[in-house]
């Protein structure tokens, strides 16, 4: 089955630094989504990507849909303490029955920001 | 627009019991997906419902089931609970369940003792 490898597993950075994380897949996806999850809460959608090569920004966040459709990247610029949380990538393949409503998730990147 | 709501937020059950969790999607969303989140396995897809029909199912035993009502609200049921069923159960809603954005609720934290 499809697997997503997300790296790094964790990051400890200083406030103001930029952050990069990525996901790679063994198969292609039609949609890539990036989420942030904080303790005790559900994942919150940050960015959605729909086309290979697409680059999308949401404030200080920028994400890209890889050309091969097997990878995606998320960058956070000028990090602040409230960026702390777990970031997940998720992909969906549009292939009829076995893909309806199914997101495949990476293992997550735990981000810690020191003031 | 109100977000996805899940009830209850926390639940403690005993091994062998059964449990029902509820999810109300964003108004206008017809697809509801359920996921199990554990520290060891991460986020795993359980099943998806659209227009009261289960269209897709993940690799979970038959003890895990669900349904969807005509107003798109969904419930999932776990029978004969096992210790390993302790997890955060998340539901997510989307317009059509095919390639669009999924929005998650806060989850139900289930603890099986």
Interface residues (C-beta under 8 A of the other chain):
Chain A: X30 X31 X33 X35 X40 X41 X42 X43 X44 X45 X48 X50 X88 X90 X92 X94 X97 X98 X99 X100 X101 X102 X103 X104 X105 X106 X107 X108
Chain B: X4 X6 X31 X32 X33 X35 X42 X43 X45 X47 X48 X49 X50 X55 X56 X58 X90 X92 X94 X97 X98 X99 X100 X101 X102 X103 X104 X105 X106 X107 X109
